[in-house]
């Protein structure tokens, strides 16, 4: 694990933070090559510094995909108690950036696979490593477009404390820009205030949120309704100038059964009459491509096997994963891995050491079930 943690593979929408993941992919490929896997490195479009890895042991139809992402979120080293780019052991925990989310998954799953390296598999074992999950999910999106890999089942090893997850909310990050007309504040007739128009837009967004929450509920989620968060707003440049432009960024988390494209179309239709009435230009754009909500049916073979294996009923999480993209490839898909999501995306991230051996054992049983 220490070799992976030492490689800075931050992905971010901020260019000053964004790094490639290729050194992590190359390291994983070398380890898996030595175990007899056939490895294929697939660069992301337009970036030789970023790539996905498909490593396959055995051949034939069906089989199992064990999947994880190789990037991490940005970090502030001054807020860490130890070097975030090294593994530090204390209090039966392994501290380091990505120990839980989710570079630590790979040594664990490789150790599980080692037990099968010299055994004839009836169906293939595929270890999948993706790029840019933390920023754009472009790695998983490109794999879905390629139609690869394919297997009977897929398990994404995000930190769930080894409890199986079969659904999560989607994610939309959108921007609304209002363009009015600037002018001297002493005479409102000289301009058309974009901030005042945005006030109307925000009121309508809050009304839209209320309507969604009245219409959609899912009691299997801790927060059982869709959420819409007003995240940040920028507008104007001086108190004595009529604001000519204002932009709002917001986050919408739809439940399974809510279609992202339909939600965007509805938002566009709501904004048009506001723009016409106030005689301003209002545009809606996506800050990132949306992630669909994810749901794997409760009666599928993979869900039932994971429940028997762990002793836990499958549940839900609020955060988004690459699940819907692997599901698009035709695989039954769940999310289940070592570590706790509460430790992710913060200083002093750690993997509890008592998660490691149980995780290896669970992945061994999954491989035996789907590949032998």
C-alpha positions in Angstrom: 0.0 0.0 0.0 2.8 2.4 0.9 4.1 2.5 -2.8 0.7 3.5 -4.0 0.1 6.1 -1.3 3.5 7.7 -2.1 2.4 8.5 -5.7 0.5 11.8 -5.9 -2.5 11.1 -8.1 -4.9 13.9 -7.1 -7.6 14.6 -9.6 -9.4 17.9 -9.5 -11.4 20.4 -11.6 -8.8 23.0 -10.5 -5.9 22.7 -12.9 -3.3 23.7 -10.3 -4.2 20.5 -8.3 -4.9 18.1 -11.1 -2.4 15.2 -11.6 -2.2 12.2 -13.7 -2.7 8.7 -12.4 -0.5 6.9 -14.9 2.3 6.0 -12.3 -0.3 4.3 -10.1 -1.7 2.4 -13.1 1.8 1.3 -14.2 2.6 0.1 -10.7 -0.6 -1.9 -10.5 0.0 -3.4 -14.0 3.5 -4.6 -13.0 2.1 -6.3 -9.8 -0.7 -8.0 -11.7 1.6 -9.0 -14.6 3.7 -10.9 -12.1 0.6 -12.8 -10.9 -0.2 -13.9 -14.5 -2.9 -11.3 -15.3 -3.2 -10.0 -18.8 -3.0 -6.3 -18.4 -4.3 -3.6 -20.7 -3.6 0.1 -20.1 -6.2 2.4 -21.8 -5.2 6.1 -21.9 -8.1 8.6 -21.4 -8.9 10.6 -24.5 -6.7 13.6 -24.8 -4.5 12.7 -21.8 -1.5 10.3 -21.8 -1.1 11.1 -18.1 -4.4 9.5 -17.2 -5.5 5.9 -17.9 -7.7 3.0 -17.0 -6.3 -0.5 -16.3 -8.2 -3.8 -17.2 -6.3 -6.8 -15.8 -7.7 -10.2 -16.5 -7.0 -13.6 -15.1 -8.6 -16.5 -17.0 -10.9 -16.2 -20.0 -14.4 -16.9 -21.1 -17.8 -15.4 -20.6 -19.2 -14.3 -17.2 -16.8 -13.8 -14.3 -16.3 -11.0 -11.8 -15.0 -7.5 -11.9 -13.4 -6.0 -8.8 -13.1 -2.3 -9.4 -11.6 0.8 -7.7 -10.4 4.3 -8.6 -6.8 5.3 -8.5 -7.1 9.1 -7.8 -7.6 11.0 -4.6 -8.9 14.4 -3.6 -6.6 17.4 -3.0 -5.0 17.8 0.4 -3.6 20.4 2.8 -0.5 18.8 4.3 -0.4 21.4 7.1 -3.7 19.9 8.5 -2.3 16.3 8.6 -0.6 14.9 11.7 1.8 12.9 9.4 2.9 12.9 5.8 -0.3 12.3 3.7 1.9 10.8 0.9 3.2 8.0 3.1 1.6 5.3 5.2 1.9 5.9 9.0 0.8 3.1 11.4 -0.5 4.1 14.8 -3.4 2.9 17.0 -4.0 -0.1 14.7 -4.7 2.3 11.8 -2.9 3.0 8.6 -2.9 6.8 7.9 -2.3 8.3 4.5 -4.1 9.9 1.6 -6.1 7.2 -0.2 -5.7 4.5 2.4 -9.5 4.2 2.5 -10.6 6.2 -0.5 -9.4 4.1 -2.2 -5.9 3.1 -3.1 -5.9 0.7 -0.1 -8.5 -1.4 -1.9 -5.9 -2.6 -4.5 -3.3 -4.4 -2.3 -6.2 -6.1 -0.5 -7.9 -7.3 -3.6 -4.5 -8.4 -5.2 -3.8 -10.4 -2.0 -7.2 -12.1 -2.4 -6.4 -12.8 -6.1 -3.0 -14.3 -5.3 -4.7 -17.4 -3.9 -6.2 -18.1 -7.3 -3.1 -17.3 -9.5 -2.2 -21.0 -10.0 -5.8 -22.3 -10.1 -7.7 -22.9 -13.4 -10.6 -20.4 -13.5 -13.8 -21.3 -15.2 -14.7 -17.7 -15.6 -12.4 -14.7 -15.6 -11.4 -12.5 -12.7 -11.0 -8.9 -13.8 -9.4 -6.2 -11.7 -10.3 -2.7 -12.9 -8.5 0.5 -12.0 -10.1 3.8 -13.1 -9.0 7.4 -13.5 -10.7 10.7 -12.3 -13.5 9.3 -10.2 -13.0 12.1 -7.7 -13.4 14.9 -10.3 -15.3 13.9 -13.4 -15.7 10.1 -13.5 -14.3 10.3 -17.0 -12.5 7.0 -16.6 -15.7 5.1 -16.0 -17.6 7.1 -18.6 -15.0 6.1 -21.3 -15.1 2.5 -20.3 -18.9 2.5 -20.6 -18.6 4.0 -24.1 -16.0 1.3 -25.0 -18.3 -1.4 -23.7 -15.6 -2.9 -21.5 -15.0 -4.8 -19.4 -17.9 -7.3 -19.4 -18.6 -9.9 -16.7 -21.5 -11.4 -14.8 -21.0 -9.3 -11.7 -19.1 -6.2 -10.5 -18.1 -5.1 -7.0 -16.8 -1.6 -6.5 -14.6 -1.5 -3.5 -15.5 2.0 -2.1 -15.3 2.2 1.7 -18.5 0.8 3.1 -17.2 -0.9 6.2 -17.6 -4.2 4.2 -21.4 -3.7 4.1 -23.0 -4.3 0.7 -24.7 -1.2 -1.0 -27.1 -1.5 -3.9 -28.3 2.0 -4.4 -27.1 5.6 -4.2 -28.4 9.0 -5.3 -27.3 10.7 -8.5 -25.3 14.0 -8.7 -25.9 17.1 -10.7 -23.7 20.2 -10.4 -25.2 23.1 -12.3 -24.6 26.9 -12.9 -27.3 29.5 -13.7 -26.0 32.7 -15.2 -28.2 35.9 -15.3 -27.1 38.7 -17.6 -28.8 42.0 -17.0 -27.4 45.5 -17.8 -25.0 47.5 -15.7 -25.4 51.2 -15.0 -25.0 53.9 -12.3 -26.8 52.9 -9.1 -28.3 56.4 -8.7 -30.7 55.7 -11.6 -32.3 52.2 -11.7 -33.6 53.0 -15.2 -30.1 53.0 -16.6 -29.7 49.2 -16.1 -31.4 45.9 -15.3 -30.1 44.4 -12.1 -29.0 40.8 -12.5 -28.8 40.3 -8.7 -32.5 41.2 -8.4 -33.3 38.8 -11.2 -31.3 36.1 -9.5 -33.4 36.6 -6.3 -36.4 35.6 -8.4 -34.5 32.6 -9.8 -33.5 31.4 -6.4 -37.1 31.6 -5.1 -38.2 29.5 -8.1 -35.4 27.0 -7.4 -36.5 26.6 -3.8 -40.1 26.1 -5.0 -38.8 23.5 -7.5 -37.0 21.7 -4.6 -40.2 21.6 -2.5 -42.1 20.1 -5.4 -39.5 17.4 -6.0 -39.4 16.5 -2.3 -43.2 16.3 -2.2 -43.2 14.0 -5.3 -40.2 11.7 -4.6 -39.4 9.7 -1.5 -37.4 6.6 -0.9 -37.4 5.3 2.7 -34.3 3.1 2.0 -32.2 6.3 2.2 -31.2 8.0 5.4 -32.1 11.3 3.7 -35.2 9.9 2.0 -35.8 12.8 -0.5 -33.9 14.5 -3.3 -31.8 17.4 -2.1 -31.0 20.7 -3.8 -28.2 22.8 -2.3 -27.4 26.4 -3.2 -23.6 26.3 -3.0 -22.2 29.6 -4.1 -23.1 32.9 -5.8 -21.1 35.6 -7.5 -22.4 38.9 -8.9 -21.6 42.5 -9.3 -18.5 44.4 -8.5 -19.4 47.6 -6.6 -22.3 48.8 -4.4 -22.7 52.0 -6.6 -23.1 50.0 -9.8 -26.1 48.1 -11.0 -25.2 44.5 -11.2 -24.8 43.4 -14.8 -24.1 39.7 -14.3 -24.7 37.1 -11.5 -24.0 33.4 -11.4 -25.3 30.7 -9.0 -23.8 27.2 -8.5 -26.0 24.5 -7.1 -26.0 20.8 -6.4 -29.0 18.5 -7.0 -29.0 14.8 -5.8 -31.8 12.8 -7.4 -33.1 9.6 -6.1 -33.3 6.4 -8.3 -36.1 6.8 -10.8 -35.4 10.5 -11.4 -33.8 11.1 -14.8 -31.1 13.7 -15.0 -31.9 14.9 -18.6 -35.6 15.3 -17.6 -34.6 17.4 -14.6 -32.4 19.7 -16.8 -35.2 20.1 -19.3 -37.6 21.0 -16.5 -35.2 23.6 -15.1 -34.7 25.1 -18.6 -38.5 25.4 -19.0 -38.9 27.1 -15.6 -36.2 29.7 -16.4 -37.5 30.8 -19.7 -40.6 32.7 -18.5 -38.5 34.4 -15.7 -36.1 35.7 -18.3 -38.9 36.9 -20.6 -40.7 38.7 -17.7 -37.6 40.4 -16.3 -36.0 41.0 -19.8 -32.7 39.4 -18.9 -30.7 36.5 -20.3 -30.7 33.4 -18.2 -28.6 30.3 -19.1 -28.2 27.0 -17.5 -25.0 24.9 -17.9 -23.5 21.8 -16.2 -20.4 22.3 -14.1 -19.7 18.6 -14.7 -21.4 15.7 -16.5 -24.1 14.3 -14.2 -23.9 11.0 -12.5 -27.1 9.0 -12.7 -28.7 7.6 -9.6 -27.9 3.9 -9.1 -30.0 1.0 -8.0 -29.4 -2.7 -8.2 -32.5 -4.9 -7.8 -32.8 -6.5 -4.4 -33.6 -10.0 -5.8 -30.5 -10.3 -8.0 -28.0 -13.1 -7.4 -25.1 -10.8 -6.5 -27.2 -8.9 -3.9 -28.4 -12.1 -2.3 -24.9 -13.6 -2.2 -23.3 -10.5 -0.7 -26.0 -10.5 2.0 -25.3 -14.1 2.9 -21.5 -13.5 2.8 -21.5 -10.5 5.0 -24.6 -11.0 7.2 -25.8 -7.5 6.3 -28.8 -6.5 4.3 -27.9 -4.4 1.3 -28.3 -0.7 1.9 -27.9 2.8 0.4 -25.5 5.7 0.5 -25.8 9.4 -0.3 -22.5 9.7 -2.2 -22.1 8.9 -5.9 -19.9 6.1 -7.3 -19.0 4.6 -10.7 -21.8 2.0 -10.1 -24.2 3.3 -12.8 -21.5 3.2 -15.5 -20.5 -0.4 -14.7 -24.2 -1.3 -14.6 -24.5 0.2 -18.1 -22.2 -2.6 -19.3 -24.8 -5.2 -18.3 -23.3 -6.3 -15.0 -25.1 -6.8 -11.7 -23.3 -4.3 -9.6 -22.9 -3.5 -5.9 -20.6 -1.3 -3.9 -18.7 -2.9 -1.0 -15.2 -2.4 0.3 -13.0 -2.0 3.4 -12.7 1.2 5.4 -15.3 3.8 6.4 -16.5 6.7 4.2 -16.4 8.9 7.3 -12.6 8.9 7.0 -12.5 10.0 3.3 -11.9 13.5 2.0 -10.4 14.8 5.2 -7.0 15.2 7.0 -5.6 12.1 8.7 -7.6 9.7 6.5 -7.0 6.1 7.7 -7.8 2.5 7.1 -8.5 0.5 10.3 -6.3 -2.5 10.2 -9.1 -4.8 11.5 -10.8 -4.3 8.1 -7.9 -5.8 6.1 -8.1 -9.6 6.8 -12.0 -9.7 6.7 -11.9 -7.8 3.3 -9.3 -10.3 1.9 -11.5 -13.2 3.0 -14.7 -11.6 1.5 -13.0 -11.0 -1.8 -11.7 -14.6 -1.9 -15.2 -15.9 -1.5 -16.5 -13.7 -4.2 -13.8 -14.9 -6.6 -14.5 -18.5 -5.7 -18.2 -18.0 -6.3 -18.0 -16.2 -9.6 -14.7 -17.6 -11.2 -14.2 -21.2 -10.1 
